[in-house]
Amino acid sequence: MSSEQFGELGKGAGKGGGGGGSIREAGGAFGKKQVTEEELYFKRKEQEQLAALRKHHQEETKQHEGNIKKLQHDN
């Protein structure tokens, strides 16, 4: 589903904005603000998850490199 099917988000219920809570249903400036805040929240969450994943991969790479060096010294 694309956002085009919903119309402009934050316009209020029955106006293509859909439901999503009393503020969003009311529409107007508060509805638009709520949509913006939700988008920012999810963008921040996504950035946090990507940073955690990146850190995990770096730690995993270090561990593998350490294992490789250990195996090379054992031979």
PEVEN-V966900 format. One record per backbone hydrogen bond with DSSP energy under -0.5 kcal/mol. NH is the residue of the N-H (numbers start at 1). CO is the residue of the C=O. E is the energy in kcal/mol with one decimal. If there is no record, write none. Layout:
NH CO E
NH CO E
//
This chain:
5 2 -1.4
6 3 -1.0
7 3 -0.6
7 4 -0.5
9 7 -0.5
11 8 -1.2
13 25 -1.2
15 12 -1.5
17 12 -1.4
18 12 -0.5
25 21 -2.5
26 22 -1.6
27 23 -1.0
31 27 -1.1
32 28 -2.1
33 29 -2.5
34 30 -2.4
35 31 -2.0
36 32 -2.3
37 33 -2.7
38 34 -2.3
39 35 -2.5
40 36 -2.4
41 37 -2.3
42 38 -2.5
43 39 -2.1
44 40 -2.5
45 41 -2.5
46 42 -2.3
47 43 -2.2
48 44 -2.5
49 45 -2.5
50 46 -2.4
51 47 -2.3
52 48 -2.3
53 49 -2.4
54 50 -2.6
55 51 -2.4
56 52 -2.4
57 53 -2.4
58 54 -2.2
59 55 -2.5
60 56 -2.5
61 57 -2.4
62 58 -2.3
63 59 -2.2
64 60 -2.3
65 61 -2.7
66 62 -2.4
67 63 -2.2
68 64 -2.4
69 65 -2.4
70 66 -2.3
71 67 -2.4
72 68 -2.3
73 69 -2.1
74 70 -1.7
75 71 -1.0
//
